Amino acid sequence: MRFMFVGDSMTIGRAGDYTWRYRMWQHLCATLGDSFRIVGPRGALYDAAADAPVSDAYADPAFPQDARRHLAGWGEGWQHMAPLIGPAVAAAEPDVLLVSLGLIDLGFYTDAPQTAVNVRRFIAQARAARPGIRMVLLPVIPNVRADYDAPFAAQVAHFNELLAKAVADLSTPASPILLAARPQGYELGRDTYDGTHPNALGEHRLAAEFASALHQAWSIGGPYRPSAA
C-alpha cells in the first residue's frame, strides 16, 4: 500500500522537526511492517533562514530517505495543490492520500466557498490520475489568529462545514473519502510551538487522527500508540 502526505507548513515541517509524517511513518511501521511505502515528489523540510524547502535536518536523522517523501509546502494550500496533485498521483501511484490543507488558504488567499471549490478540483484531479484512489482529509484546525479575528474564525468554521459536505457528496465505493476528526483536546498553547505549527505533542495528535480514520473505516493499521520520541 502506497501513502502520500499532502499538506501545508504543518505537514512539511521546518528544520529540526520530527513532523507528524514521521509519527505516522512510525505508526505504519508498527502496524503494517514492510507492506507499505511512502511516496511523493518532495522530501525536504522548510529552512527558515533560506526561506525555502531545502533542509534535510529532521530531528531523527535515521528517518529513511524514502519515508521522507511528501507533497507539502510552506505557504501552500488547496489552491496550490489542486493543479499539482494530478501529475504527482500519476507519477507516484499512491493508494491513499493523507491530506491536511486549508489554513493558509483561508488566512491569505481564498474565502471558505472558494477554498471548497479548490477541494473539489483537487479530488477530481487526483481521481483523473488514479480512479480508485482513497483520501483522508483533516479539517482545518484554527490557529491563534482565530482568537482575535472573528471573521477569520467564522471562515474556518464555514469551510469545515463545506469540507464535510464535499466529502459526503463526493465519496464513492470505488474511491472513498474520509473526513478525519479534529484532534480531541488539541490546545494551541500545549500542542504547537507558535500558535499554529505542531510541536512533538501536536505531531502525535495529528498522526493519531489519520491513524484512527484508517483503522476504523478501512481496517488499515491499528490503534495509534505514540512512541517515546
N, C-alpha and C positions, 0 to 999 in steps of 0.2 A: 504494500500500500504506500502510495506516494502523497506526501503532505506539502503544501506550500503556505507559508505565512505571508499575509498581505496586510500592510498597515502603515501608520504614520510614525511620528517620533517615539511614541510609546512602544512601538514594535521594533524599529531598527535599533533603538538604544544608542547610548553615547559611549565614548571610550571609557573603559573601566567598569562598565556594567556587566552583569550576568545576562540580562534580558529575560523576559518571560518566554521567549523562544527557547532559550537554554533550559528553563524549568520544564517546558513542555517536552523537549527532547529527552530529558532525564525520565520523565513520566512514561513516554512511549518506549524507551529502552527497557524500563522496569516491567512494563505490561505486555509489550509486543516482541521483545527480544530483538532479533535482527531481521524481522519480517516487514520492515518499513524503511522508507527513505525520505529525507527532507530535500526538496527541490526548489529551484528558483534561480533567477539571473544575477542576483546580488549576494554579497556575503559580508560586507564591511559594516562597521559601526560609524556613527556620526562623530567627527572630530570638531569640537567647538573652536579650537584655535585656528584650524584650517577652514572652518565653516563649510565642511564638505564630508561626504561619507568615505573616508579614506583610512580609517583606523581598523587594525586587527587586534587591538588591545582588549580582548574580552577578559573578564575577571577570572575566568578559569582558562588558562592557556591550553589546557588539554581538551577543550571543546573542539571536536574534529572539524576540519575544514568543510567536509561535505555537509555536516549537520548545521553549519552556519548559514546556509543558503536561505534566501528570502526574496520577497518583492516588497520592500518597505522603504520609506524615505522621510527624512526630517522635513516637515513642512509640506508633505504631500497628503492628499485626501482622496475622496471618491472621484472628484473631477480629474485628478491627475492619473489615477489608477484605471479608470474606465477605458481609456484608449490603449493602455499598456497590457491589460490582463489577457486579451486575446492572443497576442503573439507570445506572451510568457507561458500561457497554458499550452499553446500549440507546441512550443519548444520543449517544455519540461514534462508535459503529460501528467500533471498531478491528478490524483483521485479525489482529494479533499482540499478545499481552501479554508484556512482559518483566518478570518478577516476582522481586523479592528481598525475602523476608519470613521471619520465624521467630525471629530472635534475641531480639526484645523479648517475644514470646510466652513463650518458654522461660525468659527471665530474670525475668519479672514476673507472667505471667498464667496460663499453662496448661502442663501437662506434655507430653511427647512424643506420647502417644496422643491426647490432647485436641486438640493442635495439628494432628495429622494429620487428625482429623475435620473441622477447620475448613478444611484444604486441600481436602478433597473437597467441602465445602459451597461453597467459592469456585469450584471448577471447574464444579460443577453450575449455579450461578447465572450464571456467565459464558456457559455454553452455552445456558442457557434464553433468554438475551437475544440470542445470536448463535450459532446451532448450528454453524457452520463455523469458529469462532474457533480460532486456534493459540496455543500458550503455550510460553514458555521459562522454566523455573523454576531458580533458583540455589539450591544447598544452603546451609545456614547455615554461615557462617564463624565459628568460635568466637572470642570476643573475649578480652581479658586475664583476665576472670573465670575462664575455664576453667583458667588456670594455677594457681589456688589453691583452686578449688571443684570437687572431683572429682565430686560428684553432678550439678552443672550440666554439666560436660564430658560426662558419661555421657548426660544428657538430649539434648544436642546430637547426639551420635553416634547415639543411638537414633532421634531424629527424622529425621536424614538417611537412615537405613535405611528408615523408614516413608515418607518422601517419594519415595524411589526406587521403592518398592512401589506407591505411588499412581500414579506416572507409568506404570509397567508395566501396572497394572490398567486405567487409565482412558484411555490414549492410543488413539485410533481413527484410521482413514484419513480420516474426514470432519473430525475435529477433533484433530489430532495434538498431543502434548505432548512437549517435550524436557526432559531434565534436563541442565543445563549442568554443567560441571566446576568444582570448587573451583579458583580461580586457582593455577596452578602456582608454587610458590616464594613464596606470599603470606606475608609476615612482618609481624607486628603492629608491631614496632619500626621498620620501614622504610616500610611501606605505609599506616600510619594515623597520625593526629596525636595520638591519645589512647588507643590500645589497642583502639579499636572502629571509629571513623569514618575512611574513606579520605582520605588526602592526595592530592596530584596523582599520585603513582606508583600508589597504590591505585585511584584512579579509572580509570586506564588499564587496570589488570589486570582490574577488574570488567567494563568495557566489552568488553575483548578476549574474555572468555569468552562473553558473549552473542553477539558478532560471530562467533566461531568456530562456535558451535552453529547459528546461522542459515545460515552459509555451507556448513558441512559436511553438514548434514542436508537443507537445503531449497534450497541454491544461491542464497540471498539475500545480496546484498552481495559481499564478498570477504574475503581475509585482512586481519586488523587491522593497521594501520600507525599507531602513535601520532604525533600531531602534535608540534610542538616546544613547544607551550604547556604 
